[in-house]
């Protein structure tokens, strides 16, 4: 039996090779993320191979405790260390008596799809998603199409860190071939374009490069590849369609090729970013609003779930109101929105980060960047007289910032957010103002979303998967006001706390 993991070990030592290392902060709200390390990095590893094995043994123990059939789908993303991490995870799962069905290199949605295709209840996808090289993690679930939430992650953390493992007989390994083809075929069959649409497929050299271009071509699109060759060094930029560097590259490609749209995918393909025919970078919450308008014409009275980082336009949009749409703002995070969409029987859920969740008849309920891309193309196909820029311009006007993330240690970030929430609540109770405007509401479902009298808002929350805070602002009046909400309100307020560090990007 493996011993209980250590919270820290010195790399390049006997103990590092002999004992499991699992830093407690790697257990996030709804998945697991650790700094595994890359050659030349000064940052100390938070996880080693024996720690991954302990994670697999703990996950297998939890699956049995949950009373779920002991069968699981596993896959890995395209990083040089991901396959070996999956193998260590597999060893632990088999120790726990779990039948492991390995689909090989995959997108996260390929693993979710395999749960349905193979009728297997559990999934463990080894991926760092959009995190930089050196990070690793696991997205897990035991009730398709859902992935773990805080309750399951808390139970898993308790088992692993406490060494409360249970070895069982019956573990097995099966390699499953052909799941990439089955996933691509399923997605492509959902859309058959009636007219040519020129698409930039941007993959940032991540795993989606082996899936997205082919899927889009099968839908009938004319596809221009942009950094689709698999390369785990990520030579151009990190595959994250929420980052300005990738969005700017997509915009340049649209203009250079006269494309109708650019579709960008993150490292594990569960998110999709969009740039229109004019090179305008459309944040995913606005894309979701366009899709909600389009889909609600066919599905009157539909419910849509949106995260607290998303535009306030959903609540006031005249087209959605005319179509009887119900909007529910919920916690940011793919597991939260996925679960909420399922619980409320919503047609779809949208996250500003680019996670889109479509339920039957549109999808299977999980986040899939390829399905999201197909929905964007289907929307364009249904509006032959309009360009994507026309659909964007038809939306009510608002000015939304990039998602900005200042560094804040995992051990400190939630405490800082609690203090910021209390500060905003006190300001509201005392009838205080922000840039001359009264506070209409302080939504604390996920950090603090502070809405002003004119509908503009400021959001501060803790990142669910990195040692960071998350800041988003939106103005209903101007780009200048949006920048002022960040530069004169959010940034100075957070600067009061020395625990808050540099931002990944700013406006």
TAKA-V352788 format. One record per backbone hydrogen bond with DSSP energy under -0.5 kcal/mol. CO is the residue of the C=O (numbers start at 1). NH is the residue of the N-H. E is the energy in kcal/mol with one decimal. If there is no record, write none. Layout:
co->{CO & CO}
nh->{NH & NH}
e->{E & E}
This chain:
co->{6 & 13 & 14 & 15 & 15 & 20 & 20 & 21 & 23 & 24 & 26 & 26 & 31 & 32 & 34 & 34 & 35 & 35 & 38 & 46 & 48 & 49 & 50 & 51 & 52 & 53 & 54 & 55 & 56 & 57 & 58 & 59 & 60 & 61 & 62 & 63 & 64 & 69 & 70 & 71 & 72 & 73 & 74 & 75 & 76 & 77 & 79 & 79 & 81 & 82 & 83 & 84 & 85 & 86 & 87 & 88 & 89 & 90 & 91 & 92 & 93 & 94 & 95 & 98 & 98 & 99 & 99 & 100 & 100 & 101 & 101 & 102 & 104 & 107 & 108 & 109 & 110 & 111 & 112 & 113 & 113 & 114 & 115 & 115 & 122 & 123 & 124 & 124 & 125 & 125 & 126 & 128 & 132 & 134 & 134 & 136 & 137 & 138 & 138 & 139 & 140 & 141 & 143 & 146 & 149 & 150 & 151 & 152 & 153 & 154 & 155 & 156 & 157 & 158 & 159 & 160 & 160 & 163 & 172 & 174 & 174 & 175 & 178 & 179 & 180 & 181 & 182 & 183 & 184 & 185 & 187 & 188 & 197 & 197 & 198 & 198 & 199 & 199 & 200 & 200 & 201 & 201 & 202 & 203 & 205 & 206 & 207 & 208 & 208 & 211 & 212 & 213 & 214 & 215 & 216 & 217 & 219 & 221 & 222 & 223 & 224 & 226 & 226 & 227 & 231 & 238 & 239 & 240 & 243 & 244 & 245 & 246 & 247 & 248 & 249 & 250 & 251 & 252 & 253 & 254 & 254 & 260 & 261 & 262 & 263 & 264 & 266 & 267 & 268 & 268 & 269 & 269 & 270 & 271 & 273 & 274 & 275 & 276 & 280 & 280 & 281 & 282 & 283 & 283 & 284 & 285 & 286 & 287 & 288 & 289 & 290 & 291 & 292 & 293 & 294 & 295 & 295 & 299 & 302 & 303 & 303 & 304 & 305 & 306 & 307 & 311 & 312 & 313 & 313 & 317 & 318 & 319 & 320 & 321 & 323 & 326 & 328 & 330 & 333 & 334 & 335 & 336 & 337 & 338 & 339 & 340 & 341 & 342 & 347 & 348 & 349 & 350 & 351 & 352 & 354 & 355 & 356 & 356 & 357 & 358 & 359 & 366 & 368 & 369 & 370 & 371 & 372 & 373 & 374 & 375 & 376 & 377 & 378 & 379 & 380 & 383 & 387 & 388 & 389 & 390 & 392 & 398 & 399 & 402 & 404 & 405 & 406 & 407 & 409 & 409 & 410 & 412 & 413 & 414 & 415 & 416 & 417 & 418 & 419 & 420 & 421 & 422 & 423 & 424 & 425 & 426 & 427 & 428 & 432 & 434 & 437 & 438 & 438 & 441 & 442 & 443 & 444 & 448 & 448 & 449 & 449 & 450 & 451 & 451 & 452 & 456 & 457 & 458 & 459 & 460 & 461 & 464 & 466 & 467 & 468 & 470 & 471 & 472 & 473 & 474 & 475 & 478 & 479 & 480 & 481 & 482 & 483 & 484 & 484 & 485 & 486 & 489 & 490 & 491 & 493 & 494 & 496 & 497 & 499 & 502}
nh->{22 & 17 & 18 & 18 & 19 & 6 & 22 & 48 & 26 & 27 & 28 & 33 & 28 & 138 & 36 & 136 & 46 & 47 & 41 & 23 & 52 & 53 & 54 & 55 & 56 & 57 & 58 & 59 & 60 & 61 & 62 & 63 & 64 & 65 & 66 & 68 & 67 & 71 & 99 & 122 & 101 & 124 & 103 & 126 & 106 & 79 & 82 & 83 & 85 & 86 & 87 & 88 & 89 & 90 & 91 & 92 & 93 & 94 & 95 & 96 & 98 & 97 & 168 & 100 & 172 & 72 & 101 & 102 & 174 & 74 & 103 & 176 & 76 & 111 & 112 & 113 & 114 & 115 & 116 & 116 & 117 & 118 & 119 & 120 & 73 & 141 & 75 & 126 & 127 & 139 & 77 & 131 & 135 & 36 & 37 & 34 & 127 & 32 & 140 & 125 & 148 & 123 & 146 & 143 & 153 & 154 & 155 & 156 & 157 & 158 & 159 & 160 & 161 & 162 & 164 & 5 & 163 & 165 & 100 & 102 & 176 & 177 & 182 & 183 & 184 & 185 & 186 & 187 & 188 & 189 & 190 & 191 & 199 & 222 & 260 & 261 & 201 & 224 & 202 & 263 & 203 & 226 & 265 & 206 & 231 & 209 & 210 & 211 & 212 & 215 & 216 & 217 & 218 & 219 & 221 & 220 & 193 & 223 & 199 & 225 & 201 & 203 & 204 & 205 & 234 & 240 & 267 & 243 & 247 & 248 & 249 & 250 & 251 & 252 & 253 & 254 & 255 & 256 & 257 & 258 & 259 & 277 & 200 & 275 & 202 & 273 & 269 & 207 & 108 & 109 & 369 & 370 & 356 & 266 & 264 & 282 & 262 & 279 & 276 & 282 & 283 & 274 & 286 & 287 & 288 & 289 & 290 & 291 & 292 & 293 & 294 & 295 & 296 & 297 & 297 & 298 & 299 & 302 & 326 & 347 & 348 & 328 & 350 & 330 & 310 & 314 & 315 & 316 & 317 & 321 & 322 & 323 & 325 & 324 & 301 & 304 & 306 & 308 & 337 & 338 & 339 & 340 & 341 & 342 & 343 & 344 & 346 & 345 & 359 & 305 & 357 & 307 & 354 & 284 & 272 & 351 & 358 & 368 & 349 & 365 & 362 & 358 & 372 & 373 & 374 & 375 & 376 & 377 & 378 & 379 & 380 & 381 & 382 & 383 & 383 & 386 & 391 & 392 & 393 & 394 & 395 & 400 & 475 & 404 & 471 & 504 & 469 & 501 & 412 & 413 & 414 & 416 & 417 & 418 & 419 & 420 & 421 & 422 & 423 & 424 & 425 & 426 & 427 & 428 & 429 & 430 & 432 & 431 & 439 & 437 & 434 & 440 & 453 & 451 & 444 & 449 & 447 & 450 & 460 & 443 & 451 & 458 & 440 & 441 & 455 & 452 & 474 & 450 & 472 & 448 & 470 & 29 & 468 & 408 & 463 & 461 & 404 & 459 & 401 & 457 & 399 & 482 & 483 & 484 & 485 & 486 & 487 & 488 & 489 & 490 & 491 & 493 & 494 & 495 & 496 & 497 & 498 & 500 & 501 & 407}
e->{-2.6 & -1.2 & -0.8 & -0.6 & -2.6 & -3.0 & -0.5 & -1.4 & -1.9 & -1.7 & -1.1 & -2.2 & -2.0 & -1.6 & -0.9 & -2.6 & -3.2 & -0.6 & -2.1 & -2.5 & -2.0 & -2.2 & -2.2 & -2.1 & -2.4 & -2.5 & -2.5 & -2.8 & -2.6 & -2.0 & -2.4 & -2.5 & -1.9 & -2.3 & -2.2 & -1.7 & -1.3 & -2.6 & -2.7 & -1.2 & -3.0 & -2.5 & -2.9 & -2.6 & -2.5 & -1.5 & -1.3 & -0.6 & -1.9 & -2.5 & -2.1 & -2.0 & -2.5 & -2.7 & -2.0 & -1.8 & -2.4 & -2.7 & -2.1 & -1.4 & -1.8 & -1.9 & -2.2 & -0.7 & -1.6 & -2.5 & -0.5 & -0.7 & -2.9 & -2.3 & -0.6 & -3.2 & -1.7 & -1.7 & -2.1 & -2.8 & -2.1 & -1.2 & -1.0 & -0.6 & -2.8 & -2.7 & -0.5 & -2.2 & -2.2 & -1.9 & -1.1 & -0.6 & -0.8 & -2.4 & -1.8 & -2.6 & -1.9 & -2.5 & -2.2 & -2.7 & -1.6 & -1.8 & -0.5 & -2.8 & -2.9 & -2.4 & -2.4 & -0.7 & -2.5 & -2.5 & -2.1 & -2.5 & -2.6 & -2.0 & -2.0 & -2.8 & -2.5 & -1.4 & -2.4 & -0.8 & -1.2 & -1.1 & -3.1 & -2.9 & -0.6 & -0.6 & -1.9 & -2.6 & -2.5 & -2.5 & -2.0 & -2.3 & -2.8 & -1.8 & -1.5 & -1.2 & -0.5 & -2.3 & -2.0 & -1.3 & -0.6 & -2.9 & -0.8 & -3.2 & -0.5 & -2.4 & -2.3 & -2.5 & -2.2 & -1.9 & -2.1 & -2.0 & -2.9 & -2.2 & -2.7 & -2.2 & -2.2 & -1.1 & -2.0 & -1.4 & -2.6 & -0.7 & -3.4 & -0.5 & -2.5 & -1.9 & -0.6 & -3.2 & -2.1 & -1.7 & -1.3 & -2.2 & -2.0 & -3.0 & -1.7 & -2.2 & -2.4 & -2.3 & -2.0 & -2.2 & -2.0 & -2.3 & -2.1 & -1.1 & -1.7 & -0.6 & -2.4 & -2.0 & -2.7 & -3.0 & -1.3 & -1.1 & -2.2 & -0.6 & -2.0 & -0.5 & -0.5 & -0.9 & -2.7 & -1.7 & -2.6 & -2.1 & -2.5 & -0.8 & -0.7 & -0.8 & -1.1 & -1.8 & -2.8 & -1.7 & -2.2 & -2.6 & -2.8 & -2.3 & -2.3 & -3.3 & -2.3 & -0.8 & -0.5 & -1.1 & -1.8 & -1.5 & -2.3 & -2.1 & -1.0 & -2.0 & -3.0 & -2.9 & -2.1 & -0.8 & -1.0 & -1.1 & -1.6 & -2.0 & -2.4 & -1.7 & -2.6 & -1.5 & -3.0 & -2.7 & -2.5 & -1.5 & -2.5 & -2.2 & -2.2 & -2.6 & -2.6 & -1.8 & -3.0 & -2.4 & -2.1 & -0.9 & -2.3 & -1.9 & -2.8 & -1.3 & -1.9 & -0.8 & -1.9 & -1.9 & -0.5 & -1.0 & -2.2 & -2.6 & -2.3 & -0.7 & -2.4 & -2.2 & -2.2 & -2.0 & -1.9 & -2.4 & -2.5 & -2.1 & -2.1 & -2.5 & -2.0 & -0.5 & -1.0 & -2.1 & -1.7 & -2.2 & -2.5 & -1.3 & -1.5 & -0.5 & -2.8 & -0.6 & -3.0 & -1.4 & -2.5 & -3.5 & -1.7 & -2.3 & -0.5 & -2.1 & -2.3 & -2.3 & -1.7 & -2.2 & -2.9 & -2.2 & -2.1 & -2.4 & -2.6 & -2.4 & -2.2 & -2.4 & -2.4 & -1.5 & -3.1 & -1.7 & -0.8 & -1.7 & -2.7 & -0.6 & -2.0 & -2.6 & -0.6 & -2.5 & -0.5 & -0.7 & -2.0 & -2.7 & -0.7 & -1.7 & -2.5 & -1.8 & -2.1 & -3.5 & -2.4 & -3.2 & -1.6 & -2.6 & -3.2 & -0.8 & -2.5 & -2.2 & -2.4 & -2.1 & -2.6 & -2.9 & -2.6 & -2.4 & -2.9 & -1.9 & -2.2 & -2.0 & -2.4 & -1.2 & -3.2 & -3.0 & -0.6 & -2.4 & -3.1 & -2.0 & -2.2 & -1.9 & -1.0 & -1.9 & -0.7 & -2.0 & -0.5 & -2.4}
